[in-house]
Amino acid sequence: MYISRTSFPSLFAAPVEGFQPSEGLPGDLRRHEHNALLADLQKTALARLVAYRPTHIIFDFIDERFDLLCADSTLVTDSAELHRSGYRAQPVFQAMRSIPRLSGGCERLWLEGLGEFVALLRATPLAQASLILHAARWAETQRLANGRLAPLRDVELLAGRPVEIADYNALLARQDAAFAEAMPAFARVEARDLQVADAAHQWGLSPFHYVPAYYAEIRRRLEALGLEGAFSAPETPPSTPSFDARPDAPSAPAA
């Protein structure tokens, strides 16, 4: 099971009233992208996660980069998929207020959501799961097609919205620290020396689309934590929705 394109505060919010989902795949979204988006808007992820009863839960805060949208009754993630789907133009989302990801208000909401998730863990069968934090950071360098390394510049989260890598890495560091303080025992996996963006990545150049060696090392470390055979495609990055649908496969909220 894979949960993405959401945020801790969005997970615990109410479903979006007045949202009109498409019967088919909207925009240029693939099925797994649309499913993730619907889960964020219709707030189905937590119930599915508890019912799934995973043996391991992997937390990866890379998706905790998008702004939030706020209405009186709910919060949603202002993700790239929300824009690509065309849903962002629906009146219900146009009427929402934006909460910038790097604002103090958004960080307070995130910490509250983290506290709610800790309470959920303690009160449900999720308490039996082994917890793993994938402590990822945005890459500051890229590997070019000729194999050379170069600085990664001119980064945009959404078209026309430039961002600074250092700001989001500082945010990830604060989130990791808060997670470590709030959560019960967990394992941490990281491979900072291999954290290089891949200009030839199948999903395009991005600070969080890494070279194959990074994914191979993270997979090796996850397998050492009891996840041998949990990945359905050895060549696929472990942060993609390619996990087998069985109880020993990992689940990744906010990943």
C-alpha positions as protocol buffer text, in pm:
chain_id: "A"
residue {
  index: 1
  type: MET
  ca { x: 0 y: 0 z: 0 }
}
residue {
  index: 2
  type: TYR
  ca { x: 128 y: 345 z: -92 }
}
residue {
  index: 3
  type: ILE
  ca { x: -3 y: 681 z: 29 }
}
residue {
  index: 4
  type: SER
  ca { x: 134 y: 998 z: -129 }
}
residue {
  index: 5
  type: ARG
  ca { x: 56 y: 1358 z: -227 }
}
residue {
  index: 6
  type: THR
  ca { x: -80 y: 1435 z: 116 }
}
residue {
  index: 7
  type: SER
  ca { x: 31 y: 1589 z: 443 }
}
residue {
  index: 8
  type: PHE
  ca { x: -18 y: 1505 z: 810 }
}
residue {
  index: 9
  type: PRO
  ca { x: -276 y: 1784 z: 863 }
}
residue {
  index: 10
  type: SER
  ca { x: -457 y: 1694 z: 542 }
}
residue {
  index: 11
  type: LEU
  ca { x: -481 y: 1328 z: 643 }
}
residue {
  index: 12
  type: PHE
  ca { x: -697 y: 1416 z: 943 }
}
residue {
  index: 13
  type: ALA
  ca { x: -918 y: 1677 z: 776 }
}
residue {
  index: 14
  type: ALA
  ca { x: -1275 y: 1630 z: 655 }
}
residue {
  index: 15
  type: PRO
  ca { x: -1357 y: 1528 z: 297 }
}
residue {
  index: 16
  type: VAL
  ca { x: -1394 y: 1818 z: 54 }
}
residue {
  index: 17
  type: GLU
  ca { x: -1761 y: 1908 z: 16 }
}
residue {
  index: 18
  type: GLY
  ca { x: -1862 y: 2000 z: -337 }
}
residue {
  index: 19
  type: PHE
  ca { x: -1569 y: 1826 z: -506 }
}
residue {
  index: 20
  type: GLN
  ca { x: -1666 y: 1665 z: -837 }
}
residue {
  index: 21
  type: PRO
  ca { x: -1429 y: 1379 z: -930 }
}
residue {
  index: 22
  type: SER
  ca { x: -1388 y: 1276 z: -1291 }
}
residue {
  index: 23
  type: GLU
  ca { x: -1525 y: 941 z: -1402 }
}
residue {
  index: 24
  type: GLY
  ca { x: -1206 y: 878 z: -1600 }
}
residue {
  index: 25
  type: LEU
  ca { x: -846 y: 988 z: -1560 }
}
residue {
  index: 26
  type: PRO
  ca { x: -838 y: 1369 z: -1565 }
}
residue {
  index: 27
  type: GLY
  ca { x: -565 y: 1573 z: -1728 }
}
residue {
  index: 28
  type: ASP
  ca { x: -246 y: 1378 z: -1786 }
}
residue {
  index: 29
  type: LEU
  ca { x: -262 y: 1183 z: -1459 }
}
residue {
  index: 30
  type: ARG
  ca { x: -179 y: 816 z: -1441 }
}
residue {
  index: 31
  type: ARG
  ca { x: -407 y: 590 z: -1239 }
}
residue {
  index: 32
  type: HIS
  ca { x: -187 y: 573 z: -929 }
}
residue {
  index: 33
  type: GLU
  ca { x: -152 y: 953 z: -932 }
}
residue {
  index: 34
  type: HIS
  ca { x: -527 y: 1001 z: -955 }
}
residue {
  index: 35
  type: ASN
  ca { x: -586 y: 747 z: -678 }
}
residue {
  index: 36
  type: ALA
  ca { x: -343 y: 931 z: -451 }
}
residue {
  index: 37
  type: LEU
  ca { x: -510 y: 1263 z: -528 }
}
residue {
  index: 38
  type: LEU
  ca { x: -859 y: 1126 z: -461 }
}
residue {
  index: 39
  type: ALA
  ca { x: -741 y: 982 z: -129 }
}
residue {
  index: 40
  type: ASP
  ca { x: -622 y: 1327 z: -23 }
}
residue {
  index: 41
  type: LEU
  ca { x: -942 y: 1502 z: -129 }
}
residue {
  index: 42
  type: GLN
  ca { x: -1187 y: 1236 z: -8 }
}
residue {
  index: 43
  type: LYS
  ca { x: -984 y: 1151 z: 308 }
}
residue {
  index: 44
  type: THR
  ca { x: -983 y: 774 z: 264 }
}
residue {
  index: 45
  type: ALA
  ca { x: -615 y: 703 z: 330 }
}
residue {
  index: 46
  type: LEU
  ca { x: -619 y: 652 z: 706 }
}
residue {
  index: 47
  type: ALA
  ca { x: -908 y: 405 z: 710 }
}
residue {
  index: 48
  type: ARG
  ca { x: -740 y: 206 z: 434 }
}
residue {
  index: 49
  type: LEU
  ca { x: -409 y: 210 z: 619 }
}
residue {
  index: 50
  type: VAL
  ca { x: -559 y: 81 z: 945 }
}
residue {
  index: 51
  type: ALA
  ca { x: -757 y: -188 z: 762 }
}
residue {
  index: 52
  type: TYR
  ca { x: -444 y: -296 z: 575 }
}
residue {
  index: 53
  type: ARG
  ca { x: -266 y: -383 z: 905 }
}
residue {
  index: 54
  type: PRO
  ca { x: 89 y: -337 z: 771 }
}
residue {
  index: 55
  type: THR
  ca { x: 384 y: -498 z: 944 }
}
residue {
  index: 56
  type: HIS
  ca { x: 601 y: -198 z: 849 }
}
residue {
  index: 57
  type: ILE
  ca { x: 523 y: 170 z: 790 }
}
residue {
  index: 58
  type: ILE
  ca { x: 775 y: 383 z: 603 }
}
residue {
  index: 59
  type: PHE
  ca { x: 753 y: 759 z: 658 }
}
residue {
  index: 60
  type: ASP
  ca { x: 901 y: 981 z: 387 }
}
residue {
  index: 61
  type: PHE
  ca { x: 840 y: 1355 z: 413 }
}
residue {
  index: 62
  type: ILE
  ca { x: 947 y: 1450 z: 60 }
}
residue {
  index: 63
  type: ASP
  ca { x: 581 y: 1510 z: -28 }
}
residue {
  index: 64
  type: GLU
  ca { x: 557 y: 1756 z: 262 }
}
residue {
  index: 65
  type: ARG
  ca { x: 665 y: 2029 z: 23 }
}
residue {
  index: 66
  type: PHE
  ca { x: 338 y: 2155 z: -125 }
}
residue {
  index: 67
  type: ASP
  ca { x: 134 y: 2441 z: 16 }
}
residue {
  index: 68
  type: LEU
  ca { x: -196 y: 2359 z: 184 }
}
residue {
  index: 69
  type: LEU
  ca { x: -539 y: 2486 z: 86 }
}
residue {
  index: 70
  type: CYS
  ca { x: -778 y: 2572 z: 365 }
}
residue {
  index: 71
  type: ALA
  ca { x: -1155 y: 2605 z: 388 }
}
residue {
  index: 72
  type: ASP
  ca { x: -1366 y: 2639 z: 701 }
}
residue {
  index: 73
  type: SER
  ca { x: -1420 y: 2265 z: 718 }
}
residue {
  index: 74
  type: THR
  ca { x: -1112 y: 2106 z: 565 }
}
residue {
  index: 75
  type: LEU
  ca { x: -751 y: 2115 z: 446 }
}
residue {
  index: 76
  type: VAL
  ca { x: -606 y: 1969 z: 126 }
}
residue {
  index: 77
  type: THR
  ca { x: -263 y: 1950 z: -33 }
}
residue {
  index: 78
  type: ASP
  ca { x: -209 y: 2194 z: -320 }
}
residue {
  index: 79
  type: SER
  ca { x: -13 y: 1933 z: -513 }
}
residue {
  index: 80
  type: ALA
  ca { x: 106 y: 1931 z: -871 }
}
residue {
  index: 81
  type: GLU
  ca { x: -148 y: 1655 z: -934 }
}
residue {
  index: 82
  type: LEU
  ca { x: -432 y: 1881 z: -817 }
}
residue {
  index: 83
  type: HIS
  ca { x: -328 y: 2129 z: -1085 }
}
residue {
  index: 84
  type: ARG
  ca { x: -254 y: 1873 z: -1359 }
}
residue {
  index: 85
  type: SER
  ca { x: -592 y: 1709 z: -1306 }
}
residue {
  index: 86
  type: GLY
  ca { x: -781 y: 2032 z: -1369 }
}
residue {
  index: 87
  type: TYR
  ca { x: -959 y: 1993 z: -1033 }
}
residue {
  index: 88
  type: ARG
  ca { x: -784 y: 2303 z: -900 }
}
residue {
  index: 89
  type: ALA
  ca { x: -1013 y: 2512 z: -1122 }
}
residue {
  index: 90
  type: GLN
  ca { x: -1329 y: 2380 z: -953 }
}
residue {
  index: 91
  type: PRO
  ca { x: -1506 y: 2650 z: -747 }
}
residue {
  index: 92
  type: VAL
  ca { x: -1458 y: 2462 z: -420 }
}
residue {
  index: 93
  type: PHE
  ca { x: -1078 y: 2489 z: -452 }
}
residue {
  index: 94
  type: GLN
  ca { x: -1079 y: 2839 z: -598 }
}
residue {
  index: 95
  type: ALA
  ca { x: -1255 y: 2956 z: -283 }
}
residue {
  index: 96
  type: MET
  ca { x: -994 y: 2806 z: -50 }
}
residue {
  index: 97
  type: ARG
  ca { x: -716 y: 3005 z: 116 }
}
residue {
  index: 98
  type: SER
  ca { x: -352 y: 2912 z: 64 }
}
residue {
  index: 99
  type: ILE
  ca { x: -124 y: 2826 z: 356 }
}
residue {
  index: 100
  type: PRO
  ca { x: 238 y: 2849 z: 235 }
}
residue {
  index: 101
  type: ARG
  ca { x: 440 y: 2540 z: 320 }
}
residue {
  index: 102
  type: LEU
  ca { x: 727 y: 2738 z: 469 }
}
residue {
  index: 103
  type: SER
  ca { x: 502 y: 2951 z: 690 }
}
residue {
  index: 104
  type: GLY
  ca { x: 487 y: 2919 z: 1066 }
}
residue {
  index: 105
  type: GLY
  ca { x: 116 y: 2843 z: 1044 }
}
residue {
  index: 106
  type: CYS
  ca { x: 174 y: 2548 z: 814 }
}
residue {
  index: 107
  type: GLU
  ca { x: 447 y: 2414 z: 1041 }
}
residue {
  index: 108
  type: ARG
  ca { x: 217 y: 2434 z: 1344 }
}
residue {
  index: 109
  type: LEU
  ca { x: -54 y: 2245 z: 1154 }
}
residue {
  index: 110
  type: TRP
  ca { x: 201 y: 1981 z: 1059 }
}
residue {
  index: 111
  type: LEU
  ca { x: 310 y: 1932 z: 1419 }
}
residue {
  index: 112
  type: GLU
  ca { x: -54 y: 1897 z: 1524 }
}
residue {
  index: 113
  type: GLY
  ca { x: -104 y: 1638 z: 1250 }
}
residue {
  index: 114
  type: LEU
  ca { x: 205 y: 1451 z: 1367 }
}
residue {
  index: 115
  type: GLY
  ca { x: 58 y: 1437 z: 1717 }
}
residue {
  index: 116
  type: GLU
  ca { x: -269 y: 1303 z: 1578 }
}
residue {
  index: 117
  type: PHE
  ca { x: -83 y: 1033 z: 1388 }
}
residue {
  index: 118
  type: VAL
  ca { x: 102 y: 927 z: 1702 }
}
residue {
  index: 119
  type: ALA
  ca { x: -233 y: 894 z: 1879 }
}
residue {
  index: 120
  type: LEU
  ca { x: -369 y: 692 z: 1587 }
}
residue {
  index: 121
  type: LEU
  ca { x: -73 y: 456 z: 1608 }
}
residue {
  index: 122
  type: ARG
  ca { x: -131 y: 393 z: 1976 }
}
residue {
  index: 123
  type: ALA
  ca { x: -506 y: 337 z: 1942 }
}
residue {
  index: 124
  type: THR
  ca { x: -518 y: 105 z: 1641 }
}
residue {
  index: 125
  type: PRO
  ca { x: -353 y: -214 z: 1508 }
}
residue {
  index: 126
  type: LEU
  ca { x: -88 y: 14 z: 1358 }
}
residue {
  index: 127
  type: ALA
  ca { x: 78 y: -5 z: 1700 }
}
residue {
  index: 128
  type: GLN
  ca { x: 208 y: -348 z: 1599 }
}
residue {
  index: 129
  type: ALA
  ca { x: 388 y: -217 z: 1289 }
}
residue {
  index: 130
  type: SER
  ca { x: 761 y: -152 z: 1273 }
}
residue {
  index: 131
  type: LEU
  ca { x: 825 y: 214 z: 1196 }
}
residue {
  index: 132
  type: ILE
  ca { x: 1088 y: 333 z: 949 }
}
residue {
  index: 133
  type: LEU
  ca { x: 1186 y: 689 z: 861 }
}
residue {
  index: 134
  type: HIS
  ca { x: 1334 y: 745 z: 516 }
}
residue {
  index: 135
  type: ALA
  ca { x: 1529 y: 1062 z: 598 }
}
residue {
  index: 136
  type: ALA
  ca { x: 1548 y: 1203 z: 246 }
}
residue {
  index: 137
  type: ARG
  ca { x: 1672 y: 1546 z: 142 }
}
residue {
  index: 138
  type: TRP
  ca { x: 1653 y: 1743 z: -180 }
}
residue {
  index: 139
  type: ALA
  ca { x: 1962 y: 1686 z: -394 }
}
residue {
  index: 140
  type: GLU
  ca { x: 2181 y: 1990 z: -453 }
}
residue {
  index: 141
  type: THR
  ca { x: 2374 y: 1835 z: -742 }
}
residue {
  index: 142
  type: GLN
  ca { x: 2270 y: 1650 z: -1055 }
}
residue {
  index: 143
  type: ARG
  ca { x: 2435 y: 1383 z: -1267 }
}
residue {
  index: 144
  type: LEU
  ca { x: 2431 y: 1485 z: -1632 }
}
residue {
  index: 145
  type: ALA
  ca { x: 2386 y: 1248 z: -1926 }
}
residue {
  index: 146
  type: ASN
  ca { x: 2765 y: 1238 z: -1972 }
}
residue {
  index: 147
  type: GLY
  ca { x: 2812 y: 1128 z: -1611 }
}
residue {
  index: 148
  type: ARG
  ca { x: 2949 y: 1458 z: -1485 }
}
residue {
  index: 149
  type: LEU
  ca { x: 2810 y: 1630 z: -1176 }
}
residue {
  index: 150
  type: ALA
  ca { x: 2674 y: 1984 z: -1183 }
}
residue {
  index: 151
  type: PRO
  ca { x: 2485 y: 2210 z: -941 }
}
residue {
  index: 152
  type: LEU
  ca { x: 2107 y: 2183 z: -949 }
}
residue {
  index: 153
  type: ARG
  ca { x: 1960 y: 2528 z: -1008 }
}
residue {
  index: 154
  type: ASP
  ca { x: 1633 y: 2699 z: -1107 }
}
residue {
  index: 155
  type: VAL
  ca { x: 1411 y: 2457 z: -917 }
}
residue {
  index: 156
  type: GLU
  ca { x: 1033 y: 2499 z: -933 }
}
residue {
  index: 157
  type: LEU
  ca { x: 772 y: 2306 z: -737 }
}
residue {
  index: 158
  type: LEU
  ca { x: 497 y: 2422 z: -971 }
}
residue {
  index: 159
  type: ALA
  ca { x: 541 y: 2609 z: -1298 }
}
residue {
  index: 160
  type: GLY
  ca { x: 633 y: 2968 z: -1229 }
}
residue {
  index: 161
  type: ARG
  ca { x: 696 y: 2909 z: -857 }
}
residue {
  index: 162
  type: PRO
  ca { x: 1073 y: 2899 z: -799 }
}
residue {
  index: 163
  type: VAL
  ca { x: 1196 y: 2764 z: -466 }
}
residue {
  index: 164
  type: GLU
  ca { x: 1526 y: 2734 z: -280 }
}
residue {
  index: 165
  type: ILE
  ca { x: 1653 y: 2383 z: -207 }
}
residue {
  index: 166
  type: ALA
  ca { x: 1810 y: 2490 z: 123 }
}
residue {
  index: 167
  type: ASP
  ca { x: 1475 y: 2612 z: 258 }
}
residue {
  index: 168
  type: TYR
  ca { x: 1308 y: 2277 z: 202 }
}
residue {
  index: 169
  type: ASN
  ca { x: 1601 y: 2077 z: 334 }
}
residue {
  index: 170
  type: ALA
  ca { x: 1587 y: 2285 z: 651 }
}
residue {
  index: 171
  type: LEU
  ca { x: 1215 y: 2207 z: 674 }
}
residue {
  index: 172
  type: LEU
  ca { x: 1282 y: 1834 z: 630 }
}
residue {
  index: 173
  type: ALA
  ca { x: 1544 y: 1848 z: 905 }
}
residue {
  index: 174
  type: ARG
  ca { x: 1291 y: 2006 z: 1143 }
}
residue {
  index: 175
  type: GLN
  ca { x: 1027 y: 1750 z: 1049 }
}
residue {
  index: 176
  type: ASP
  ca { x: 1267 y: 1461 z: 1104 }
}
residue {
  index: 177
  type: ALA
  ca { x: 1362 y: 1602 z: 1446 }
}
residue {
  index: 178
  type: ALA
  ca { x: 997 y: 1644 z: 1548 }
}
residue {
  index: 179
  type: PHE
  ca { x: 921 y: 1292 z: 1428 }
}
residue {
  index: 180
  type: ALA
  ca { x: 1210 y: 1151 z: 1631 }
}
residue {
  index: 181
  type: GLU
  ca { x: 1086 y: 1327 z: 1944 }
}
residue {
  index: 182
  type: ALA
  ca { x: 721 y: 1228 z: 1904 }
}
residue {
  index: 183
  type: MET
  ca { x: 733 y: 873 z: 1774 }
}
residue {
  index: 184
  type: PRO
  ca { x: 800 y: 549 z: 1959 }
}
residue {
  index: 185
  type: ALA
  ca { x: 1100 y: 342 z: 1853 }
}
residue {
  index: 186
  type: PHE
  ca { x: 1175 y: 354 z: 1481 }
}
residue {
  index: 187
  type: ALA
  ca { x: 1455 y: 276 z: 1236 }
}
residue {
  index: 188
  type: ARG
  ca { x: 1613 y: 543 z: 1018 }
}
residue {
  index: 189
  type: VAL
  ca { x: 1740 y: 487 z: 664 }
}
residue {
  index: 190
  type: GLU
  ca { x: 1935 y: 737 z: 457 }
}
residue {
  index: 191
  type: ALA
  ca { x: 2213 y: 752 z: 198 }
}
residue {
  index: 192
  type: ARG
  ca { x: 2324 y: 1114 z: 187 }
}
residue {
  index: 193
  type: ASP
  ca { x: 2646 y: 1046 z: -7 }
}
residue {
  index: 194
  type: LEU
  ca { x: 2438 y: 905 z: -296 }
}
residue {
  index: 195
  type: GLN
  ca { x: 2172 y: 1177 z: -292 }
}
residue {
  index: 196
  type: VAL
  ca { x: 2228 y: 1309 z: -643 }
}
residue {
  index: 197
  type: ALA
  ca { x: 1954 y: 1408 z: -888 }
}
residue {
  index: 198
  type: ASP
  ca { x: 1944 y: 1211 z: -1212 }
}
residue {
  index: 199
  type: ALA
  ca { x: 1899 y: 1414 z: -1531 }
}
residue {
  index: 200
  type: ALA
  ca { x: 1795 y: 1090 z: -1705 }
}
residue {
  index: 201
  type: HIS
  ca { x: 1536 y: 990 z: -1444 }
}
residue {
  index: 202
  type: GLN
  ca { x: 1220 y: 832 z: -1585 }
}
residue {
  index: 203
  type: TRP
  ca { x: 1008 y: 1107 z: -1426 }
}
residue {
  index: 204
  type: GLY
  ca { x: 1238 y: 1392 z: -1522 }
}
residue {
  index: 205
  type: LEU
  ca { x: 1496 y: 1601 z: -1342 }
}
residue {
  index: 206
  type: SER
  ca { x: 1400 y: 1694 z: -987 }
}
residue {
  index: 207
  type: PRO
  ca { x: 1582 y: 1736 z: -653 }
}
residue {
  index: 208
  type: PHE
  ca { x: 1404 y: 1423 z: -529 }
}
residue {
  index: 209
  type: HIS
  ca { x: 1445 y: 1204 z: -839 }
}
residue {
  index: 210
  type: TYR
  ca { x: 1775 y: 1039 z: -758 }
}
residue {
  index: 211
  type: VAL
  ca { x: 2040 y: 834 z: -938 }
}
residue {
  index: 212
  type: PRO
  ca { x: 1982 y: 454 z: -943 }
}
residue {
  index: 213
  type: ALA
  ca { x: 2255 y: 391 z: -686 }
}
residue {
  index: 214
  type: TYR
  ca { x: 2059 y: 586 z: -427 }
}
residue {
  index: 215
  type: TYR
  ca { x: 1748 y: 373 z: -467 }
}
residue {
  index: 216
  type: ALA
  ca { x: 1953 y: 54 z: -465 }
}
residue {
  index: 217
  type: GLU
  ca { x: 2116 y: 149 z: -135 }
}
residue {
  index: 218
  type: ILE
  ca { x: 1788 y: 251 z: 28 }
}
residue {
  index: 219
  type: ARG
  ca { x: 1631 y: -76 z: -88 }
}
residue {
  index: 220
  type: ARG
  ca { x: 1923 y: -270 z: 57 }
}
residue {
  index: 221
  type: ARG
  ca { x: 1878 y: -98 z: 394 }
}
residue {
  index: 222
  type: LEU
  ca { x: 1502 y: -158 z: 392 }
}
residue {
  index: 223
  type: GLU
  ca { x: 1555 y: -525 z: 315 }
}
residue {
  index: 224
  type: ALA
  ca { x: 1794 y: -545 z: 611 }
}
residue {
  index: 225
  type: LEU
  ca { x: 1504 y: -423 z: 828 }
}
residue {
  index: 226
  type: GLY
  ca { x: 1286 y: -718 z: 731 }
}
residue {
  index: 227
  type: LEU
  ca { x: 1143 y: -610 z: 397 }
}
residue {
  index: 228
  type: GLU
  ca { x: 1306 y: -873 z: 177 }
}
residue {
  index: 229
  type: GLY
  ca { x: 1089 y: -941 z: -126 }
}
residue {
  index: 230
  type: ALA
  ca { x: 849 y: -658 z: -45 }
}
residue {
  index: 231
  type: PHE
  ca { x: 925 y: -468 z: -365 }
}
residue {
  index: 232
  type: SER
  ca { x: 752 y: -586 z: -678 }
}
residue {
  index: 233
  type: ALA
  ca { x: 1010 y: -453 z: -923 }
}
residue {
  index: 234
  type: PRO
  ca { x: 1381 y: -452 z: -828 }
}
residue {
  index: 235
  type: GLU
  ca { x: 1460 y: -180 z: -1082 }
}
residue {
  index: 236
  type: THR
  ca { x: 1191 y: 54 z: -949 }
}
residue {
  index: 237
  type: PRO
  ca { x: 1273 y: 321 z: -687 }
}
residue {
  index: 238
  type: PRO
  ca { x: 1136 y: 218 z: -344 }
}
residue {
  index: 239
  type: SER
  ca { x: 946 y: 545 z: -310 }
}
residue {
  index: 240
  type: THR
  ca { x: 719 y: 462 z: -605 }
}
residue {
  index: 241
  type: PRO
  ca { x: 378 y: 290 z: -589 }
}
residue {
  index: 242
  type: SER
  ca { x: 514 y: -52 z: -679 }
}
residue {
  index: 243
  type: PHE
  ca { x: 473 y: -237 z: -350 }
}
residue {
  index: 244
  type: ASP
  ca { x: 306 y: -574 z: -353 }
}
residue {
  index: 245
  type: ALA
  ca { x: -45 y: -572 z: -204 }
}
residue {
  index: 246
  type: ARG
  ca { x: 24 y: -805 z: 84 }
}
residue {
  index: 247
  type: PRO
  ca { x: 59 y: -750 z: 460 }
}
residue {
  index: 248
  type: ASP
  ca { x: 439 y: -775 z: 463 }
}
residue {
  index: 249
  type: ALA
  ca { x: 477 y: -493 z: 213 }
}
residue {
  index: 250
  type: PRO
  ca { x: 550 y: -142 z: 341 }
}
residue {
  index: 251
  type: SER
  ca { x: 305 y: 141 z: 361 }
}
residue {
  index: 252
  type: ALA
  ca { x: 416 y: 499 z: 316 }
}
residue {
  index: 253
  type: PRO
  ca { x: 193 y: 781 z: 438 }
}
residue {
  index: 254
  type: ALA
  ca { x: 312 y: 1121 z: 329 }
}
residue {
  index: 255
  type: ALA
  ca { x: 563 y: 964 z: 102 }
}
